[in-house]
Amino acid sequence: MTALAATGFRLASPLWLLVLAAIPAIVALRRRRKIRVVVVPYAAAWSRPAALGAARWPLLAALAGIALVAVGLTRPQELSARRETRTQGYDIVLCIDLSGSMLSEDYEKDGQPLNRLDAVRPVIQAFIERRPDDRIGVVLFSGRAYTLAPLTMDHAWLARQLTRVRIGLIEDGTAIGDGLGVALTRLEQAGRVSEGRREGAFIVLLTDGANNMGTLAPMQAAEIARARGIPIYTIGAGKDGVVHVPILDESGNFIMENGRKLYATEQADLDEQALRDISGETGGHFFRAADTGTIESAFRDIDQSQKIEFQAKRTLATTELFPWLLLPGLGLIAVGAWKARS
């Protein structure tokens, strides 16, 4: 639940205009009359000839008191508008392929080649930033799957974890089914289950290959997700055909020759039909991301299709301010009258 507050000021009564307008008229009439006009008790004593200073301050005090009373009669109020918003954010798990083929440099940015992981990383971070009210987790997979980050509202910490992701952290391969299985486990642990179905959750799967490892088949994971009411949005990354992949050594570093990376050529093996089946089985949607523009549009479409529902309640509170003006005003009038009498 979030709350927004705004403050303001208003005068609840128009009487102050009449009272303030009367003060200069009264002063003008008193100056034109030869006989002193008694407006308030002991007012005549305020204009007795005397040395300027001590004799004048009771008059000034009384006039200030009258002005304060006049403003107090308008019932000034401080307004405080408060809006309480009850939100129910989504639980989202990003399931990201970390296989060696994600190093394929078939994307471009500013005319320079860009590998698939570096192309998708800033798009994912932008997606996270656009959903501040959601709990988001990240599962990485290649030959096996593991959790990079559980569901969290700390998106700054999550962004720092994503910057540390690199190819070669785990054994190579493409275990899509296991990745989805770990993602489903994370969502199950988070609760929010009603009548056996998970509420307010979905998975985003990004991969560039076909399932070739793991113990859980992708369609088995999709059937579990469908039974739990969890949509899976699938994104197929990379271009079709032959791609150039940098060669890594056993430590996960690029093999260099004469200051340049060495490349191997591979045939892209994205199983687009399997991704369509996964999304179709669970009520999600499939996106083909052949370049950086289509990657961004895929995450933008997912963001728009799964928005937060909220209920807002607006209240208006008022604080009366007239006692802070009326009481000092009466006090100043009383002091002025008392000093004039004495």
Secondary structure, 3 states (H helix, E strand, C coil): CEEEEEEEEEECCCHHHHHHHHHHHHHHHHHHCCCCCCCCCCCHHHHCCCCCCCCCHHHHHHHHHHHHHHHHCCCEEEEEEEEEEEEECCEEEEEEECCHHHHCCCEEECCEEECHHHHHHHHHHHHHHCCCCCEEEEEEECCCEEEEEEEECCHHHHHHHHHCCCCCCCCCCCCHHHHHHHHHHHHHHCCCEECCEECCEEEEEEECCCCCCCCCCHHHHHHHHHHHCCCEEEEEECCCCEEEEECECCCCCECEECCEECEEEEECCCCHHHHHHHHHHHCCCEEEECCHHHHHHHHHHHHHHCCCEEEEEEEEEEEECCHHHHHHHHHHHHHHHHHHHC
